[in-house]
Amino acid sequence: KINAAVFASGSGSNFEAIMEFDDLICDIVVLVCDNPGAPVLEKAERYGVPSVVFNAKEYSSKANYETLLVRELREHGVEWIFLAGYMRIVGNTLLSTYENRIVNIHPSLLPSFPGKDAIGQAYQAGVDETGVTVHFIDEGIDTGPIISQEPVQVNPEDTKQTLKERIQQVEHRLYPVTINQLLRNS
Ligand code: GAR
């Protein structure tokens, strides 16, 4: 089986969806987290997935902590990285080590609403359709090649919260399925 890592910063509902997916054709062998208080860490513990936690502020540069992360990932035999609510820009150290093997999920139909708070951006813009994108990471912010997308309608009665809930339901279904398709074709 292929070894993979999940990178997450927050609640970890996408991490959980990946772990709960029955026929995932890779093993999630490590969780990388940049937030020592993130709820995703308890989830990893519950699934028996070891976690690597770091505080970016303790390092003088991105290259510094990413070099350490690459070492940890190699020790775990990681071949693929799946970002699931990882709120940091991936730097050259990771990108060059895992070229075309870092994948992200983003809560909009890219190229619309890249960056932070994509759900809030779409809600404020008053669009009647937004969605979810799974894409490769490149040097830009949410600009890498798209792997899969699914639209989500914005209803007139939606609040930002109800819209977020529907988007995340789609994420939890789309991400594991896309991971499997990707690994099957690679
Ligand atoms: C997800 O909605 C994911 O698409 C988003 O963060 C959320 C994490 O939720 N990612 C981004 O906005 C990346 N720019 P989770 O921690 O419950 O999986």
Residues whose N, C-alpha, C, O or C-beta is under 5 A from the ligand:
A	BS01	GAR	G10 S11 G12 S13 N14 F15 A84 G85 Y86 I105 H106 P107 G115
